[in-house]
């Protein structure tokens, strides 16, 4: 944990996170709030301590990716709910990686939720709340000026490699990584890296034996004991 950097001006105040400048123009501090949202902020609630778990779980998983050569914006923890990260220019694409059919994918294709995908499915979404993050294809992403075809190839390769690493990391903890979202950004040098967060807010995580949901679906589906699921994920990952 580093204490070498301090928060300066607030650069961004989002639904679930804040981003602060530091004395280094190429580094920022990201602060995780105790707010959980879904359905494009239609459903929203505060759970004391959930930001701490999202911060710590993200740090663990970003570090795991880094150790396997997958570059991301994470540098170090600053506090229980803050982390030091590289400053990036956002790429307005969300990558959704599916290992099992669940959520909107299962509904859209009329496949029973919990069915294992025979192959890894990678979806692209246009990251804009105004349009409710619609599905797009690579041609549309290029037409919108979000990325080049070369960028998209890099993003796809990184997403699939990250999936392999995270699948194993969660499997070792007795958890199935059903699906997850990744966001990307460019460093000042123009290199594409993974950014945002990797947490139960961005992943579907089910107990490998019982199928118990340990992620934000507990909030979406009013299953209760939401914070307990996040805590259980963290405690299994650090064992």
C-alpha distance (Angstrom), angle and dihedral (degrees) to the residues before:
residue distance angle dihedral
X1 . . .
X2 3.78 . .
X3 3.81 127.7 .
X4 3.80 95.2 175.1
X5 3.81 95.2 101.2
X6 3.79 131.9 59.4
X7 3.79 132.0 -160.8
X8 3.77 116.3 -100.5
X9 3.81 126.3 174.0
X10 3.79 121.6 -9.3
X11 3.81 108.6 -106.2
X12 3.80 100.0 178.3
X13 3.79 134.9 11.2
X14 3.79 109.3 -164.7
X15 3.78 135.0 175.0
X16 3.80 94.2 -91.8
X17 3.83 106.5 7.8
X18 3.78 142.2 38.5
X19 3.80 126.3 -149.4
X20 3.81 121.2 -149.7
X21 3.77 131.0 -170.2
X22 3.80 119.6 -122.1
X23 3.80 133.3 -158.8
X24 3.81 86.8 -88.9
X25 3.84 110.5 72.4
X26 3.81 90.6 -149.5
X27 3.81 96.0 53.7
X28 3.80 132.6 65.0
X29 3.78 137.1 -175.9
X30 3.81 116.0 -126.9
X31 3.80 116.1 -155.9
X32 3.81 119.1 -160.4
X33 3.80 115.4 -142.2
X34 3.80 126.4 -146.8
X35 3.81 89.0 -116.2
X36 3.79 127.1 113.1
X37 3.80 122.4 -168.8
X38 3.78 137.4 177.3
X39 3.79 140.4 172.0
X40 3.81 90.7 44.4
X41 3.81 92.8 -52.3
X42 3.81 94.0 -51.0
X43 3.80 89.6 118.7
X44 3.78 114.4 43.1
X45 3.81 136.2 162.2
X46 3.78 142.3 162.9
X47 3.80 120.5 -121.6
X48 3.78 114.4 -177.5
X49 3.81 109.6 -123.5
X50 3.81 98.9 12.0
X51 3.81 90.6 112.2
X52 3.80 89.5 56.6
X53 3.81 92.0 55.4
X54 3.81 93.4 44.7
X55 3.80 89.7 50.8
X56 3.80 95.8 47.4
X57 3.81 95.5 42.4
X58 3.80 91.1 48.5
X59 3.80 90.2 50.3
X60 3.82 91.7 51.6
X61 3.79 93.2 48.8
X62 3.80 96.3 42.7
X63 3.80 88.0 51.7
X64 3.81 90.5 49.8
X65 3.80 90.2 52.8
X66 3.78 92.0 46.6
X67 3.80 91.3 53.1
X68 3.82 88.3 56.3
X69 3.80 93.2 50.2
X70 3.82 98.8 -98.5
X71 3.79 106.2 135.3
X72 3.79 119.0 -139.8
X73 3.77 139.1 161.9
X74 3.82 97.3 -100.7
X75 3.82 117.7 112.1
X76 3.81 109.3 160.3
X77 3.79 145.6 -35.7
X78 3.80 115.6 -89.7
X79 3.82 97.1 -177.6
X80 3.79 140.2 -24.0
X81 3.79 91.0 -70.9
X82 3.81 103.0 23.1
X83 3.79 134.9 71.7
X84 3.78 134.6 -174.8
X85 3.79 112.4 -123.8
X86 3.77 140.6 173.9
X87 3.79 113.1 -97.0
X88 3.79 110.9 -114.4
X89 3.78 140.7 178.2
X90 3.81 107.1 -115.5
X91 3.78 120.4 -117.8
X92 3.79 104.5 -147.6
X93 3.79 96.0 -133.7
X94 3.80 128.1 103.3
X95 3.79 115.7 -154.8
X96 3.80 115.1 -152.7
X97 3.81 115.6 -163.1
X98 3.82 116.5 -162.2
X99 3.81 125.1 -161.9
X100 3.82 95.1 162.1
X101 3.79 130.6 25.5
X102 3.80 108.6 -102.8
X103 3.78 142.3 135.6
X104 3.79 118.0 3.0
X105 3.82 93.1 -7.1
X106 3.82 91.9 58.6
X107 3.81 91.2 45.8
X108 3.80 94.0 45.3
X109 3.82 93.7 51.6
X110 3.82 95.7 33.0
X111 3.79 93.7 -123.0
X112 3.78 122.7 144.7
X113 3.79 111.6 -96.7
X114 3.79 111.4 -109.0
X115 3.81 95.4 35.6
X116 3.82 110.5 138.2
X117 3.80 113.9 -119.0
X118 3.83 111.6 -120.7
X119 3.79 87.4 -140.9
X120 3.81 135.0 16.2
X121 3.82 110.5 -86.4
X122 3.80 117.8 -151.5
X123 3.81 119.3 -167.0
X124 3.79 128.8 -173.0
X125 3.78 123.4 -145.0
X126 3.78 129.2 -171.1
X127 3.81 103.5 -119.7
X128 3.80 100.8 -133.1
X129 3.79 123.7 119.6
X130 3.81 90.7 -157.9
X131 3.83 89.8 69.5
X132 3.82 95.2 32.5
X133 3.83 93.1 -110.8
X134 3.83 98.4 -70.3
X135 3.79 124.2 -154.1
X136 3.81 112.5 -100.5
X137 3.80 135.2 179.8
X138 3.83 126.6 -131.3
X139 3.81 92.9 -97.3
X140 3.79 90.6 53.9
X141 3.82 91.6 47.3
X142 3.80 90.1 54.1
X143 3.81 92.6 44.1
X144 3.81 90.0 53.0
X145 3.81 90.3 51.6
X146 3.81 92.4 -119.2
X147 3.81 94.5 127.1
X148 3.78 143.7 -22.0
X149 3.79 124.4 -106.4
X150 3.81 87.7 -105.4
X151 3.81 90.2 52.2
X152 3.80 90.4 50.6
X153 3.78 91.8 51.1
X154 3.81 90.1 52.9
X155 3.81 91.1 46.9
X156 3.81 91.9 49.2
X157 3.80 93.0 49.2
X158 3.81 92.5 47.6
X159 3.80 91.7 47.2
X160 3.79 93.4 51.7
X161 3.80 93.0 45.8
X162 3.82 91.0 47.7
X163 3.80 88.1 50.8
X164 3.81 91.8 55.6
X165 3.80 91.4 50.9
X166 3.80 95.9 44.3
X167 3.82 93.6 44.7
X168 3.79 89.6 58.4
X169 3.81 93.9 42.1
X170 3.79 91.5 54.2
X171 3.80 94.2 38.9
X172 3.80 89.1 56.5
X173 3.81 86.4 55.8
X174 3.82 92.8 50.5
X175 3.81 93.4 -105.5
X176 3.80 130.3 123.5
X177 3.81 114.7 -137.8
X178 3.79 98.2 -141.4
X179 3.79 96.9 177.8
X180 3.79 139.5 -35.3
X181 3.78 144.1 -169.4
X182 3.78 126.1 -121.4
X183 3.78 129.8 -168.9
X184 3.78 126.9 -163.8
X185 3.77 139.0 -156.4
X186 3.78 141.6 -178.9
X187 3.78 123.9 -112.0
X188 3.82 118.7 -135.3
X189 3.82 85.8 -94.8
X190 3.81 90.2 56.8
X191 3.81 97.3 -108.6
X192 3.80 117.0 145.9
X193 3.81 114.4 -126.1
X194 3.81 137.0 165.7
X195 3.81 114.4 -95.3
X196 3.82 142.8 165.4
X197 3.84 110.7 52.0
X198 3.80 143.4 -52.7
X199 3.79 108.1 -148.1
X200 3.81 142.9 117.9
X201 3.81 84.7 -76.5
X202 3.81 89.3 64.3
X203 3.84 101.6 29.7
X204 3.77 137.0 60.8
X205 3.79 105.1 -133.0
X206 3.81 122.4 -177.3
X207 3.78 128.9 -178.3
X208 3.81 105.3 -103.4
X209 3.82 94.1 -134.1
X210 3.79 105.3 34.7
X211 3.80 103.1 23.5
X212 3.80 90.2 -127.8
X213 3.79 110.4 163.6
X214 3.81 114.4 -120.4
X215 3.80 100.4 177.5
X216 3.81 144.6 67.6
X217 3.81 90.5 -57.8
X218 3.78 85.3 79.9
X219 3.80 85.4 67.4
X220 3.83 96.7 37.6
X221 3.82 92.0 51.3
X222 3.83 97.9 35.8
X223 3.80 92.6 -119.1
X224 3.80 93.8 149.3
X225 3.82 131.7 -138.5
X226 3.80 89.9 71.2
X227 3.79 97.4 162.4
X228 3.82 90.4 48.8
X229 3.80 90.3 62.2
X230 3.80 92.8 53.0
X231 3.79 91.2 45.7
X232 3.81 91.1 51.0
X233 3.82 91.6 51.4
X234 3.79 91.1 51.6
X235 3.79 94.9 46.3
X236 3.81 92.3 49.4
X237 3.82 92.1 48.9
X238 3.81 94.0 53.1
X239 3.81 95.9 48.0
